Amino acid sequence: MIQERLDEIQTKVQGASNIPDETKGQLLALIADLKREVGALAATHNEQAQAIAHYTDVTTREATRPDKQPGELDAAIEELTASVGGFESTHPKLTEIVNRLAVTFSGVGI
């Protein structure tokens, strides 16, 4: 289920007309990395892996909306970064990927 959700996120990003191609490429690469890391996390921390996928989905939805709501993207990004809290030492690559996603999505909201 997590992998399917991340596949849907990739599809949303690919189809987003309001994201520049260069940024889209960065996001797609990060999402591919996220799929690997979340897959590994799910084996031991399934609920947290599902939460990360969920908040990535919410953030993607907010970033790709044609009618952005003030503050909604920022709130989604905050939840996304919070979803990896506590994994900095045990899953540093996952934390790095999520933080890079957050920064890239933040640039889309400008």
BAFI-3210 file (N, C-alpha, C; in Angstrom, 3 decimals, decimal comma, padded with zeros to 6 digits):
// residues 110
n [1|2|3|4|5|6|7|8|9|10|11|12|13|14|15|16|17|18|19|20|21|22|23|24|25|26|27|28|29|30|31|32|33|34|35|36|37|38|39|40|41|42|43|44|45|46|47|48|49|50|51|52|53|54|55|56|57|58|59|60|61|62|63|64|65|66|67|68|69|70|71|72|73|74|75|76|77|78|79|80|81|82|83|84|85|86|87|88|89|90|91|92|93|94|95|96|97|98|99|100|101|102|103|104|105|106|107|108|109|110]
n.u [000,824|001,954|003,930|002,331|000,996|003,123|003,776|001,531|001,979|004,265|003,112|001,371|003,220|004,570|002,515|001,995|001,400|002,252|004,773|008,116|010,095|012,743|012,643|010,668|012,015|013,925|012,245|011,056|013,260|013,936|011,618|011,768|014,025|012,952|010,999|012,540|013,775|011,590|010,363|012,184|012,006|009,373|009,381|010,084|008,901|006,075|003,767|004,889|006,157|003,935|002,827|004,771|004,544|001,910|002,060|003,817|002,213|000,128|001,599|002,496|000,051|-000,751|001,333|000,963|-001,464|-003,541|-004,802|-003,545|-003,700|-003,182|-000,592|-001,201|000,520|002,898|002,177|001,750|004,322|005,653|004,450|005,307|008,112|008,150|007,274|009,430|010,740|012,830|014,059|016,523|019,006|018,805|017,872|019,296|019,532|016,905|015,813|017,314|016,429|013,687|013,911|015,136|013,106|011,166|012,386|012,553|009,831|008,989|010,138|008,523|006,196|006,550]
n.v [-001,197|001,250|001,614|001,792|004,155|005,956|005,612|006,806|009,419|010,033|010,042|012,229|014,328|014,133|014,880|017,494|020,713|023,109|022,932|023,483|021,823|021,092|021,145|019,250|016,956|016,767|016,312|013,869|012,151|012,271|011,174|008,587|007,723|007,954|005,964|003,621|003,909|004,186|001,794|000,043|000,976|000,329|-002,347|-002,543|-000,412|000,122|001,815|004,382|004,564|004,568|006,988|008,814|008,447|009,303|012,067|012,959|012,683|014,511|016,888|016,934|017,172|019,731|021,265|020,937|021,996|024,084|026,303|027,580|027,532|029,942|029,315|026,585|024,840|025,308|024,333|021,641|020,878|021,219|019,197|017,005|017,054|016,695|014,112|012,410|012,717|011,691|009,711|010,453|009,447|006,663|006,267|007,988|008,586|008,495|010,620|012,710|012,641|013,262|015,826|017,140|016,870|018,474|021,015|021,330|021,190|023,452|025,473|025,284|026,393|029,108]
n.w [000,000|000,755|-001,184|-003,463|-002,941|-003,035|-005,691|-006,850|-006,014|-007,481|-010,015|-009,772|-009,514|-011,974|-013,694|-012,996|-013,934|-012,959|-011,956|-012,582|-015,116|-014,379|-011,566|-011,235|-012,090|-010,044|-007,841|-008,592|-008,588|-005,875|-004,771|-005,770|-004,362|-001,812|-001,885|-001,735|000,795|002,564|002,132|003,337|005,955|006,581|007,190|009,850|011,161|010,448|010,773|011,033|008,566|006,902|007,715|006,833|004,064|003,778|004,571|002,656|000,438|001,037|001,056|-001,584|-002,918|-002,050|-003,127|-005,846|-006,417|-008,358|-007,336|-004,897|-001,356|001,085|003,334|003,579|002,146|003,526|006,070|005,446|004,656|007,061|008,613|007,122|007,504|010,251|010,403|010,182|012,491|015,107|013,697|012,878|013,767|013,415|010,822|008,860|006,093|005,141|006,595|005,507|002,821|003,099|004,192|002,035|000,140|001,375|001,242|-001,535|-002,295|-000,940|-002,474|-004,708|-003,859|-003,934]
ca.u [000,000|002,828|004,573|001,304|000,760|004,264|003,621|000,528|002,640|005,106|002,214|000,918|004,333|004,784|001,427|001,801|001,775|002,778|006,117|009,092|010,643|013,946|012,180|009,959|013,041|014,485|011,235|010,886|014,433|013,800|010,527|012,312|014,859|012,044|010,365|013,476|013,987|010,340|010,166|013,009|011,456|008,088|009,614|010,199|008,082|005,079|002,911|005,663|006,349|002,660|002,676|005,662|003,905|000,719|002,428|004,382|001,049|-000,534|002,482|002,440|-001,257|-000,730|002,298|000,502|-002,776|-003,492|-005,325|-002,891|-004,276|-002,087|-000,195|-001,457|001,735|003,839|001,720|001,989|005,768|005,993|004,022|006,187|009,410|007,921|007,002|010,680|011,323|013,262|014,763|017,776|020,163|018,626|017,605|019,732|019,268|015,481|015,648|017,887|015,536|012,475|014,272|015,347|011,766|010,530|012,999|012,165|008,414|008,896|010,437|007,378|005,142|006,875]
ca.v [000,000|002,419|001,767|002,255|005,567|006,693|005,597|007,836|010,702|010,235|010,375|013,613|015,238|014,086|015,575|018,856|021,732|024,295|022,657|023,508|020,507|020,812|020,833|017,984|015,918|016,638|015,683|012,468|011,417|012,161|010,236|007,242|007,418|007,796|004,653|002,613|004,090|003,923|000,347|-000,564|001,378|-000,341|-003,682|-002,459|000,699|000,286|002,989|005,579|004,562|005,006|008,417|009,546|008,401|010,165|013,485|013,256|012,829|015,781|017,968|016,929|017,712|021,180|021,885|020,850|022,650|025,324|027,396|027,387|028,168|030,502|028,599|025,144|024,138|025,399|023,413|020,283|020,665|021,071|017,850|016,050|017,003|016,141|012,674|011,647|013,016|010,524|008,771|011,054|008,590|005,301|006,298|009,320|008,776|008,804|011,985|013,610|012,671|014,013|017,242|017,666|017,001|019,638|022,223|021,431|021,558|024,830|026,302|025,234|027,234|030,535]
ca.w [000,000|000,813|-002,491|-004,406|-002,650|-003,552|-007,155|-007,151|-005,803|-008,664|-011,119|-009,545|-009,815|-013,417|-014,372|-012,466|-014,921|-012,283|-011,446|-013,679|-015,447|-013,585|-010,215|-011,351|-012,130|-008,693|-006,986|-008,978|-008,096|-004,423|-004,472|-006,027|-003,191|-000,679|-002,001|-001,215|002,232|003,284|002,048|004,382|007,256|006,800|007,756|011,310|011,670|009,392|010,989|010,725|007,114|006,331|008,014|005,936|002,750|003,852|004,576|001,339|-000,438|001,363|000,599|-003,049|-003,301|-001,839|-004,045|-007,230|-006,562|-009,144|-006,495|-003,600|-000,180|001,887|004,536|003,544|001,747|004,652|007,116|004,970|004,715|008,485|009,015|006,454|008,185|011,589|010,297|010,323|013,791|015,853|012,831|012,429|014,044|012,923|009,378|008,417|004,660|005,052|007,106|004,495|001,651|003,455|004,312|000,674|-000,443|001,987|000,687|-002,943|-002,326|-000,476|-003,626|-005,626|-003,307|-004,055]
c.u [000,869|003,450|003,573|001,021|001,899|004,277|002,624|001,124|003,533|004,255|001,705|002,001|004,569|003,743|001,217|002,304|002,398|004,160|007,075|009,732|011,864|013,570|011,451|010,945|013,660|013,509|011,075|012,059|014,349|012,712|010,982|013,199|013,991|011,373|011,265|013,598|012,742|010,029|010,953|012,457|010,182|008,254|009,652|009,293|006,996|004,215|003,637|005,906|005,078|002,442|003,552|005,062|002,680|001,100|003,139|003,253|000,352|000,299|002,468|001,135|-001,275|000,199|001,807|-000,863|-002,646|-003,949|-004,791|-003,599|-003,128|-001,833|-000,379|-000,223|002,758|003,461|001,980|003,473|006,217|005,621|004,916|007,517|009,258|007,735|008,259|011,390|011,656|014,018|016,113|018,968|020,016|018,423|018,011|019,457|017,810|015,226|016,172|016,965|014,296|012,790|014,509|014,017|011,084|011,081|012,562|010,695|008,210|009,163|009,312|006,295|005,380|006,052]
c.v [001,262|002,674|002,270|003,739|006,415|006,693|006,673|009,236|011,018|010,670|011,813|014,603|015,288|014,910|017,018|019,890|022,968|024,079|022,657|022,128|020,149|020,409|019,503|016,823|015,673|015,913|014,201|011,616|011,221|011,171|008,799|006,806|007,149|006,429|003,558|002,705|003,778|002,430|-000,379|-000,248|000,600|-001,721|-003,658|-001,410|001,044|001,535|004,279|005,681|005,023|006,495|009,253|009,578|009,325|011,642|013,900|013,488|014,175|016,962|018,066|017,540|019,231|021,882|021,901|021,480|023,906|026,543|027,223|028,179|028,680|029,678|027,094|024,351|024,160|024,427|021,963|019,937|020,452|019,680|016,785|015,934|016,422|014,622|011,822|011,953|011,736|009,503|009,299|010,126|007,191|005,218|007,667|009,594|009,155|010,242|012,998|013,742|013,497|015,499|017,880|017,816|018,261|020,938|022,414|021,812|023,005|025,801|026,349|026,202|028,716|031,160]
c.w [000,000|-000,553|-003,533|-004,205|-003,198|-005,080|-007,596|-007,006|-007,000|-009,849|-010,991|-009,935|-011,320|-014,167|-013,944|-013,471|-014,274|-011,671|-012,627|-013,878|-014,610|-012,157|-010,199|-011,347|-010,766|-007,776|-007,311|-008,511|-006,584|-004,034|-004,729|-004,854|-001,968|-000,703|-001,427|000,307|003,045|003,240|003,122|005,773|007,584|007,431|009,274|011,943|010,640|009,560|010,637|009,221|006,416|006,551|007,080|004,534|002,713|003,767|003,292|000,341|-000,214|000,844|-000,920|-003,541|-003,158|-002,831|-005,482|-007,457|-007,412|-008,324|-005,074|-002,499|000,685|003,148|004,493|003,144|002,877|005,768|006,715|005,038|006,159|008,989|008,387|007,186|009,605|011,543|010,399|011,629|014,535|015,015|012,369|012,633|013,456|011,414|008,811|006,942|004,443|005,494|006,096|003,289|001,949|003,592|002,942|-000,067|000,078|001,395|-000,773|-003,081|-001,889|-001,625|-004,635|-005,156|-003,460|-005,150]
res [m|i|q|e|r|l|d|e|i|q|t|k|v|q|g|a|s|n|i|p|d|e|t|k|g|q|l|l|a|l|i|a|d|l|k|r|e|v|g|a|l|a|a|t|h|n|e|q|a|q|a|i|a|h|y|t|d|v|t|t|r|e|a|t|r|p|d|k|q|p|g|e|l|d|a|a|i|e|e|l|t|a|s|v|g|g|f|e|s|t|h|p|k|l|t|e|i|v|n|r|l|a|v|t|f|s|g|v|g|i]
***
